[in-house]
Amino acid sequence: MLGAAAAAAGATLGRWIPNAEAAVGGRLDIMAWEGYTLQGEATDWIKQNGINVNASIMSNQDDVTAKLMGGGVRLDLAEYSNGYNELYKQLNQLRPIDTSRIPNYNKADIYTNFYDGEMWYWDGQRFAIPWTWGVDTIVYDPKSTTEPVESFKDLLRPEFKGKLTFLDNPLTVWPLVARITGFGDKFPNVTADELQEIFELMQPYREQCRTFAGSNGDVVSLFVAKEISACFCTWTAATLETAKQGVDTKYVFPKEGGAVWADAWFIPASAENIDTALEFINQALDPQVQAKMSKAVSSAVVNRRAVPLMEPSVRALFDYDNVDSFLKQSPLKGQPPRTSEQYATYDDWLQAWSSFRAGF
C-alpha cells in the first residue's frame, strides 16, 4: 500500500510546479519535532524578517510522510530522521538544496560525519541538511547494582530482573538489537531468517523487561517512580531529567556502542517560500542558535563553533573532542527497505518488534 501511495504521490508532485517567493519573509510552513521549530531560539531573526512560522508538530516520521502524501499540501520545510532519505527519494519529494545559500553549512565548521553524508548527499547534490543529533544508550540506576554496567549483557544480571524497560523507538532500538546479536554490520539489510534469529536471541532481554516506554519522558517517569532500574536504550539527557526530580541515574556507552540518530532539514517539492526556507536552515546552523537548541532539548550540535557556547551540563553529554571516532564506532544507520525480495522489510521488522513486545 505504501509503495502504491508513493508512486501516486510522486506522479502528482511531478505535475505540480509551485511559484517560489522571491524574498525572505512571509509565511513559512514547517513540520518538525516538538521543541525544534526555532520559534524561541531564532525569535529575533524571525521578527526582523517578518516571517510567520506556521509550525506543525510531528510525533513520528510518518506524520511528515502522511502530510506530503496528502495531495497539494504545502510544506516549505520539514525534518527527516536518518534512513528516511530512501523513502522520500521514492516519493519524488526531495528538492535539491543550493548550499551556497547556507553559508553556515561549510566543511570547516560542520563535523565531518554530518557533511556530505550519503543520507543527505547523492548524485552530486545535497537534498537535506543535518542540524541536530544525539545518542540513545543504556541508562541505569547506579544504586541498583554493586557492579558497573559496561555491556548490554550486564542488563541480564539478576538485579535487573523485572526492572528493565525498552523505549519503543525502532529508529534506535533496531540497530542495537541487530548489533548485540551479531548482525550489526548487516543491518538494515538482514534476511527474514536472520530477523527471526535476532529476536530469538533477544528473548533473555524480553524476560528481564517490566514494560515498554512510549517516550523518553515515560522512561524518566518510570525511573522516578522506582519501577525500573535500567533502560535498554534511551537518550543520554534522561540523566539530567531524573536529576531534576531527585533521582540519580547514569548513562553509559557500552562496549557494543550506542545508537546515533540525526535529524535533517529538507525542502519538499510542495515548497513555495524557498528563499525563507534556505535562510531558516542557515539560522538553524548558527552557533548561537545551535547552543540554545542544545540547551532546550538536550541534543548535540553539528557546528563546531557552537560547542564553547553550550550549557556545560549538556555539553558534557557528548565527547566533542572525539566526535568522528565515536561515530565510527556507533555509525548512523538507515531503515530496513520498504520493499524487497531479498531482505526483511520495514513491515517485517514492525511485525517482529510487535511480537517481541507482546512476549511471543
C-alpha positions as CSV (number, residue, x, y, z in Angstrom):
1,M,0.0,0.0,0.0
2,L,2.9,2.4,0.8
3,G,4.5,1.6,-2.5
4,A,1.3,2.4,-4.4
5,A,0.8,5.6,-2.4
6,A,4.4,6.6,-3.0
7,A,4.0,6.1,-6.8
8,A,0.8,8.1,-6.8
9,A,2.3,10.9,-4.7
10,G,5.4,11.0,-7.0
11,A,3.2,11.3,-10.1
12,T,1.1,14.1,-8.5
13,L,4.1,16.1,-7.3
14,G,5.8,15.7,-10.7
15,R,3.0,17.7,-12.3
16,W,2.8,20.5,-9.7
17,I,5.4,23.3,-10.0
18,P,4.6,25.9,-7.4
19,N,5.7,29.5,-7.7
20,A,8.6,30.3,-5.4
21,E,8.5,33.6,-3.4
22,A,11.5,35.8,-4.2
23,A,12.5,37.3,-0.8
24,V,12.9,36.3,2.8
25,G,9.7,36.9,4.8
26,G,6.0,36.0,4.7
27,R,4.5,32.7,5.7
28,L,6.8,29.6,6.2
29,D,5.0,26.3,6.6
30,I,7.2,23.8,8.5
31,M,6.9,20.5,10.2
32,A,9.3,19.5,13.0
33,W,9.6,17.7,16.3
34,E,8.2,19.5,19.3
35,G,10.8,22.0,20.5
36,Y,12.7,22.0,17.2
37,T,10.8,24.8,15.4
38,L,13.3,27.6,16.4
39,Q,10.5,29.9,17.3
40,G,12.2,30.6,20.6
41,E,15.9,30.2,19.6
42,A,15.7,32.4,16.5
43,T,12.8,34.7,17.5
44,D,14.7,37.9,16.8
45,W,15.6,36.8,13.3
46,I,12.0,35.7,12.7
47,K,10.6,39.0,13.8
48,Q,13.2,41.1,12.0
49,N,12.3,39.4,8.7
50,G,8.6,39.5,9.2
51,I,8.3,35.7,9.0
52,N,5.1,34.0,10.0
53,V,6.3,30.5,11.0
54,N,3.3,28.1,10.7
55,A,4.6,25.1,12.5
56,S,3.0,21.6,12.6
57,I,4.4,19.2,15.2
58,M,5.3,15.7,14.3
59,S,5.1,12.8,16.8
60,N,6.9,10.4,14.4
61,Q,8.3,10.5,10.9
62,D,5.1,9.0,9.5
63,D,3.3,12.3,10.3
64,V,5.6,14.1,7.8
65,T,5.1,11.4,5.2
66,A,1.3,11.5,5.5
67,K,1.2,15.3,5.1
68,L,3.4,15.1,2.0
69,M,1.2,12.3,0.5
70,G,-2.0,14.3,1.3
71,G,-2.0,15.8,-2.2
72,G,-1.4,19.5,-2.8
73,V,-0.4,20.1,0.9
74,R,2.1,22.9,1.2
75,L,5.2,22.4,3.3
76,D,8.1,24.8,2.8
77,L,10.4,22.9,5.2
78,A,10.4,19.7,7.2
79,E,12.7,17.3,9.0
80,Y,13.6,13.7,8.3
81,S,15.4,11.3,10.6
82,N,18.4,9.2,9.4
83,G,17.4,6.5,7.0
84,Y,14.2,8.1,5.6
85,N,16.0,9.6,2.6
86,E,15.3,6.4,0.6
87,L,11.5,6.8,1.2
88,Y,11.4,10.4,0.2
89,K,13.5,9.7,-2.9
90,Q,10.8,7.2,-3.9
91,L,8.2,9.8,-3.2
92,N,10.0,12.2,-5.6
93,Q,9.7,14.7,-2.7
94,L,13.2,16.0,-2.2
95,R,14.2,19.3,-3.7
96,P,17.9,19.8,-4.3
97,I,19.4,22.4,-1.9
98,D,21.7,25.2,-3.1
99,T,24.2,25.2,-0.2
100,S,25.8,28.5,-1.5
101,R,22.7,30.0,0.2
102,I,23.6,28.3,3.5
103,P,27.0,29.7,4.5
104,N,26.8,28.1,7.9
105,Y,26.9,24.7,6.3
106,N,30.6,24.5,5.4
107,K,33.3,21.9,5.7
108,A,35.4,23.9,8.2
109,D,32.6,24.3,10.8
110,I,30.4,21.2,10.4
111,Y,31.6,17.9,11.9
112,T,32.8,15.6,9.1
113,N,30.2,12.9,9.6
114,F,27.4,15.5,9.1
115,Y,28.9,16.9,5.9
116,D,28.3,15.2,2.5
117,G,27.0,12.1,4.2
118,E,25.2,9.6,2.0
119,M,21.9,10.1,3.8
120,W,21.8,13.8,2.7
121,Y,24.1,13.9,-0.4
122,W,24.0,11.8,-3.6
123,D,24.2,12.3,-7.3
124,G,26.4,15.3,-6.7
125,Q,23.7,17.2,-4.9
126,R,22.6,17.8,-1.3
127,F,18.9,17.1,-0.6
128,A,18.9,17.7,3.2
129,I,21.0,19.4,5.8
130,P,21.6,17.6,9.1
131,W,21.4,20.0,12.0
132,T,20.9,18.1,15.3
133,W,21.8,14.7,16.6
134,G,22.1,12.6,19.7
135,V,22.8,9.2,21.1
136,D,20.5,6.6,22.7
137,T,22.2,4.2,25.0
138,I,21.9,2.4,28.4
139,V,20.7,4.5,31.3
140,Y,20.6,2.8,34.7
141,D,20.3,3.5,38.5
142,P,23.8,3.0,39.9
143,K,22.3,2.3,43.3
144,S,20.5,-0.8,42.0
145,T,23.7,-2.8,41.4
146,T,27.1,-3.2,43.0
147,E,28.8,-3.7,39.7
148,P,29.0,-1.0,36.9
149,V,27.2,-1.7,33.7
150,E,29.7,-1.9,30.8
151,S,27.8,-4.0,28.3
152,F,24.3,-4.8,27.2
153,K,24.9,-8.3,28.5
154,D,25.1,-6.8,32.0
155,L,21.4,-6.0,31.8
156,L,20.8,-9.7,32.1
157,R,22.1,-9.8,35.6
158,P,19.6,-10.9,38.3
159,E,19.3,-7.4,39.9
160,F,17.6,-6.2,36.7
161,K,15.0,-9.0,36.5
162,G,11.7,-7.3,36.1
163,K,13.3,-3.9,36.4
164,L,14.3,-3.3,32.7
165,T,12.4,-1.2,30.2
166,F,12.7,-0.7,26.4
167,L,11.9,2.5,24.8
168,D,9.5,1.8,21.9
169,N,11.7,3.6,19.4
170,P,12.6,1.4,16.4
171,L,14.9,4.1,14.9
172,T,17.5,3.4,17.6
173,V,16.4,0.1,19.2
174,W,16.5,-2.0,16.0
175,P,20.1,-1.2,15.0
176,L,21.2,-2.0,18.6
177,V,19.4,-5.3,18.8
178,A,21.0,-6.3,15.5
179,R,24.4,-5.3,16.8
180,I,24.3,-7.1,20.1
181,T,23.0,-10.3,18.4
182,G,25.8,-10.3,15.8
183,F,24.1,-8.7,12.8
184,G,25.1,-5.1,13.3
185,D,27.3,-5.0,10.1
186,K,24.4,-6.3,8.1
187,F,21.6,-4.0,9.4
188,P,19.4,-2.8,7.9
189,N,19.7,-5.5,5.3
190,V,19.1,-8.8,7.0
191,T,17.2,-11.8,5.7
192,A,13.9,-13.0,7.1
193,D,15.7,-15.9,8.7
194,E,18.3,-13.6,10.3
195,L,15.5,-11.3,11.6
196,Q,13.9,-14.3,13.3
197,E,17.2,-15.3,14.8
198,I,17.8,-11.7,16.1
199,F,14.6,-11.7,18.1
200,E,15.1,-15.2,19.3
201,L,18.5,-14.1,20.7
202,M,16.8,-11.1,22.3
203,Q,14.4,-13.2,24.3
204,P,16.5,-13.2,27.5
205,Y,16.2,-9.4,27.5
206,R,12.5,-9.6,27.0
207,E,12.3,-11.9,30.1
208,Q,14.0,-9.1,32.1
209,C,11.6,-6.5,30.8
210,R,9.0,-4.9,33.1
211,T,7.3,-2.7,30.5
212,F,7.8,-0.8,27.3
213,A,8.0,3.0,27.5
214,G,6.3,5.1,24.8
215,S,8.6,8.1,25.1
216,N,11.7,9.4,26.7
217,G,9.5,11.2,29.2
218,D,7.9,7.9,30.1
219,V,11.3,6.4,30.8
220,V,12.1,9.3,33.2
221,S,8.8,8.8,35.0
222,L,9.5,5.1,35.4
223,F,12.9,5.8,37.0
224,V,11.4,8.5,39.3
225,A,8.6,6.1,40.4
226,K,11.3,3.4,41.1
227,E,9.5,1.0,38.8
228,I,12.7,0.3,36.7
229,S,16.4,0.2,37.4
230,A,17.6,0.3,33.8
231,C,16.5,1.2,30.2
232,F,17.9,-0.7,27.3
233,C,18.2,2.4,25.1
234,T,17.1,6.0,25.8
235,W,18.5,9.5,25.3
236,T,21.5,10.4,27.4
237,A,19.7,13.5,28.7
238,A,17.4,11.2,30.7
239,T,20.0,11.5,33.5
240,L,19.5,15.3,33.6
241,E,15.7,14.9,33.7
242,T,15.7,12.4,36.5
243,A,18.2,14.5,38.5
244,K,15.7,17.4,38.4
245,Q,13.3,15.1,40.3
246,G,15.9,13.9,42.8
247,V,16.7,10.6,41.2
248,D,20.3,9.7,40.3
249,T,20.8,7.8,37.1
250,K,23.8,7.2,34.9
251,Y,24.3,6.7,31.2
252,V,27.0,4.5,29.8
253,F,28.3,3.9,26.3
254,P,28.7,0.1,26.4
255,K,31.5,-1.7,24.6
256,E,29.0,-2.6,21.9
257,G,28.4,1.2,21.2
258,G,25.2,3.3,21.3
259,A,22.6,4.2,18.7
260,V,23.1,7.5,17.0
261,W,20.2,9.5,15.4
262,A,20.3,12.7,13.3
263,D,17.6,15.0,12.0
264,A,18.0,17.0,8.8
265,W,16.0,19.8,7.2
266,F,14.7,19.2,3.7
267,I,12.7,21.4,1.3
268,P,9.8,19.4,-0.1
269,A,8.5,19.6,-3.7
270,S,5.5,21.5,-2.4
271,A,7.6,24.4,-1.0
272,E,6.7,27.9,-2.1
273,N,8.7,30.1,0.2
274,I,12.1,28.6,-0.8
275,D,14.2,31.7,0.0
276,T,13.0,31.9,3.5
277,A,13.4,28.1,3.9
278,L,17.0,28.3,3.0
279,E,17.6,31.2,5.4
280,F,15.8,29.3,8.1
281,I,18.2,26.3,7.6
282,N,21.1,28.7,7.8
283,Q,19.8,30.1,11.1
284,A,19.4,26.6,12.5
285,L,23.2,26.1,11.9
286,D,24.2,29.4,13.5
287,P,26.4,28.7,16.5
288,Q,24.3,30.7,18.9
289,V,21.1,29.1,17.8
290,Q,22.7,25.7,17.9
291,A,23.8,26.3,21.5
292,K,20.3,27.5,22.5
293,M,18.7,24.5,20.9
294,S,21.0,22.0,22.6
295,K,20.1,23.5,26.0
296,A,16.3,23.5,25.2
297,V,16.2,19.8,24.0
298,S,19.5,18.4,25.3
299,S,20.6,17.5,21.8
300,A,24.1,17.5,20.2
301,V,25.3,20.2,17.8
302,V,26.8,19.8,14.3
303,N,28.6,23.1,14.2
304,R,32.0,23.0,16.0
305,R,31.7,26.7,16.8
306,A,28.7,26.1,18.9
307,V,30.4,23.8,21.4
308,P,32.1,26.6,23.5
309,L,28.7,28.3,23.7
310,M,26.8,25.3,25.1
311,E,25.4,24.8,28.6
312,P,28.2,22.8,30.4
313,S,25.8,20.1,31.6
314,V,24.5,19.5,28.1
315,R,28.0,19.7,26.5
316,A,29.2,17.1,28.9
317,L,26.7,14.6,27.5
318,F,28.9,14.3,24.4
319,D,32.6,13.9,23.8
320,Y,33.1,16.7,21.2
321,D,36.9,16.1,21.1
322,N,36.3,12.7,19.6
323,V,33.0,13.0,17.6
324,D,34.4,11.5,14.4
325,S,35.9,8.4,16.1
326,F,32.7,7.9,18.2
327,L,30.5,8.0,15.1
328,K,32.8,5.4,13.5
329,Q,32.1,3.1,16.4
330,S,28.4,3.9,16.5
331,P,27.6,4.8,12.9
332,L,24.3,6.2,11.7
333,K,22.1,3.5,10.3
334,G,19.3,3.6,7.8
335,Q,15.9,1.9,7.9
336,P,15.0,-1.6,6.5
337,P,13.8,-1.5,2.9
338,R,10.1,-0.8,2.3
339,T,10.0,-3.5,-0.3
340,S,12.5,-6.3,-1.0
341,E,12.6,-9.8,-2.3
342,Q,15.9,-10.5,-0.6
343,Y,15.8,-8.8,2.8
344,A,13.3,-8.4,5.6
345,T,11.3,-5.3,5.0
346,Y,10.3,-2.5,7.3
347,D,6.9,-4.1,7.8
348,D,8.6,-7.4,8.7
349,W,10.6,-5.6,11.3
350,L,7.5,-4.0,12.7
351,Q,5.8,-7.3,13.0
352,A,8.8,-8.9,14.7
353,W,9.1,-6.0,17.1
354,S,5.3,-6.1,17.8
355,S,5.6,-9.8,18.7
356,F,8.7,-9.2,20.8
357,R,6.8,-6.5,22.8
358,A,3.9,-8.9,23.2
359,G,6.2,-11.6,24.6
360,F,5.8,-14.0,21.8
